[in-house]
Amino acid sequence: MSIKLDFFKVEVVPHDPSWRDAFETESKQIALALAENAIAIHHIGSTAIPQIYAKPIIDMLVEVKDIMKVDAQSSGVEALGYEAMGEFGIPGRRFFRKSNELGIRTHHIHTFELNSAQIYRHLAFRDYLISHPEDAQQYSELKIKLANTYQDNIQGYMDGKDEFIQEMDRKAANGRSPD
């Protein structure tokens, strides 16, 4: 299935320690909007990995008790400035995105029901790169190269990362680097 992605300039920037604070602030608001349905909110994606370049978009993974209830709760999330995107290409997910007053994307919410394999995959990827700085540095260098190559083509940028992400997913799933 192909998902049409909005056009925006692909830009990666050096790690900004304030991203952690931005996550903390936003996650509190999301927890209020999803109330008792929210189990945990995790900072994921490149902004959660110290020392690497990232698109300056805070990615959050929300674990919920009932994914169907998120549909009924989406108005509370939309009141925080998010746009509800439904599954947006990943079955069982509820995806929300937020932009600032200039129309620049600032936040993504990836919502999955408790025990979803996607939760494990995202957290394992993040944790693997945090604990393996040499792989994290390779990922950072790849992102810089792709952002320069595909400045006006987010799909090309995403496709260019795919093989590396799959390799890191395999390493993370194994819990170690292959020999």
C-alpha positions in Angstrom: 0.0 0.0 0.0 1.3 3.5 -0.8 0.7 6.4 1.5 0.9 9.9 0.1 3.3 11.9 2.2 2.9 15.7 2.5 5.7 17.7 0.9 8.2 19.3 3.1 11.9 20.0 2.9 13.9 17.1 4.3 16.3 18.6 6.8 18.3 16.9 9.5 20.1 18.8 12.3 22.5 18.0 15.1 21.0 16.5 18.2 19.4 19.1 20.4 19.2 18.3 24.2 16.0 20.4 24.4 14.2 17.6 22.5 13.9 15.6 25.7 12.2 18.5 27.5 9.9 19.0 24.5 8.9 15.3 24.7 8.3 15.5 28.5 6.1 18.6 28.1 4.0 17.2 25.2 3.7 13.7 26.7 2.0 15.1 29.8 -0.7 16.8 27.6 -1.2 13.6 25.6 -1.6 11.6 28.8 -4.3 13.9 29.9 -6.1 13.7 26.5 -6.0 9.9 26.5 -6.7 9.6 30.2 -6.9 6.1 31.6 -6.5 4.5 28.2 -2.8 5.6 28.1 -0.5 3.1 29.7 2.9 4.6 28.8 4.4 7.2 26.5 7.9 6.7 25.1 10.2 9.1 23.3 11.3 7.3 20.1 12.9 8.1 16.8 16.1 9.9 16.1 15.4 12.8 18.5 15.5 10.2 21.3 19.0 9.1 20.4 21.8 11.3 21.7 24.5 12.6 19.4 22.9 11.8 16.1 21.4 14.0 13.4 17.6 14.0 13.2 14.7 15.6 11.5 13.6 18.0 14.3 10.3 16.2 14.9 9.5 14.7 18.3 8.3 11.1 17.8 6.3 9.6 20.6 5.0 6.1 21.0 1.9 5.7 23.1 0.8 2.4 24.5 -2.9 2.1 25.1 -5.3 -0.4 26.6 -7.7 -0.2 23.7 -6.7 1.1 20.3 -10.4 1.4 19.2 -11.0 3.8 22.2 -8.3 6.1 20.7 -10.7 6.8 17.8 -13.3 8.1 20.3 -10.6 10.1 22.1 -9.0 11.7 19.0 -10.9 15.0 19.6 -8.9 15.5 22.8 -5.7 14.9 20.9 -6.8 17.2 18.1 -7.5 19.9 20.7 -3.7 19.9 21.3 -3.1 20.8 17.7 -2.7 17.3 16.2 -4.2 16.0 13.0 -5.6 12.4 13.3 -4.4 10.3 10.4 -5.8 6.9 11.3 -3.6 3.9 10.7 -1.5 5.8 8.1 0.0 2.7 6.6 0.6 0.6 9.7 -2.3 -1.8 10.7 -3.3 -1.4 14.3 -1.7 2.0 14.7 -3.3 5.4 15.3 -1.1 8.2 14.0 -1.3 11.9 14.8 0.9 14.7 13.5 1.3 18.3 14.7 2.8 21.3 13.0 3.7 24.7 14.4 2.1 28.1 13.3 4.4 28.2 10.3 3.3 24.8 9.1 6.5 23.1 10.1 6.0 19.6 11.4 7.0 19.3 15.1 5.5 16.1 16.6 4.3 12.6 15.7 2.3 10.3 17.8 2.4 6.6 17.1 -0.3 4.9 19.1 -0.4 1.1 19.5 -2.4 -1.3 21.8 -0.5 -3.0 24.6 1.5 -6.0 23.5 1.7 -4.9 19.8 4.9 -6.1 18.1 5.4 -2.5 16.8 5.9 -1.3 20.4 8.8 -3.7 20.9 10.3 -3.0 17.5 10.4 0.8 18.0 11.7 0.6 21.5 14.3 -2.1 20.6 15.5 0.1 17.7 15.9 3.1 19.9 17.6 1.2 22.7 19.9 -0.6 20.4 21.2 2.6 18.8 21.6 4.3 22.2 23.7 1.3 23.4 25.7 1.0 20.1 27.1 4.4 19.3 29.0 3.2 16.3 25.8 2.0 14.6 24.1 5.2 15.7 26.9 7.2 14.1 26.5 5.3 10.8 22.7 6.0 10.9 23.4 9.7 11.5 25.8 9.8 8.5 23.3 8.0 6.3 20.6 10.5 7.3 22.8 13.5 6.5 23.7 12.0 3.1 20.1 11.2 2.3 18.8 14.6 3.4 21.3 16.2 1.1 20.4 13.9 -1.8 16.6 14.0 -1.3 16.0 17.5 0.0 12.6 17.8 -1.7 11.7 14.1 -1.7 10.7 12.7 1.7 9.8 9.3 0.1 13.3 9.0 -1.3 14.7 9.9 2.1 12.5 7.3 3.8 13.3 4.6 1.2 17.0 5.3 1.5 16.9 4.5 5.3 14.8 1.4 4.9 17.6 -1.2 4.5 19.7 0.3 7.3 16.6 0.3 9.6 15.8 -3.3 8.8 19.4 -4.3 9.6 19.3 -2.4 13.0 15.9 -4.1 13.7 17.6 -7.5 13.1 20.5 -6.6 15.4 18.1 -5.2 18.1 15.9 -8.3 17.9 19.0 -10.5 18.4 20.1 -8.4 21.3 23.6 -8.2 20.0 25.6 -7.3 16.9 26.1 -10.2 14.5 29.7 -11.3 14.1 
